[in-house]
Amino acid sequence: MTNNSRRQSREKRTVYVMIGMYCRAHHRAPDGICEECSALERYASSQVDRCPFGNDKPTCLNCTVHCYEDSKRERIREVMRFSGPRMLLRHPYLSVMHVVDGRRQSDRLK
């Protein structure tokens, strides 16, 4: 088990919520989330845990190291394209904090 920062934990929660929204709309799995989406969530969570930046991890959009496999990267983009616009209404705190985290990181890079 890794010792995640609050921001890393929030990022993992945001991805979990986004994948859940996508899965419910597209796969309608009877048990909440299908195995394919569950595997993507586990993969995303493990990538956050393994991030070489640790507690200073930037949002993936602002990251200089792209650690996702190509197929998984395209899949998570598909999920984010669908869920991103819906997050603001359904999960406003996570949405706003994701934008804030991204801006903090881009300010540090200047």
ABEGO torsion letter per residue (X at the ends): XBBBBAAAAAAAAAAAAAAAAAAAAAAGBAAGBBAAAAAAAAAAAAAAAABAAEAABBBAAABABBABBAAAAAAAAAAAAAAAAAAAAABAAAAAAAAAAAAAAAAAAX
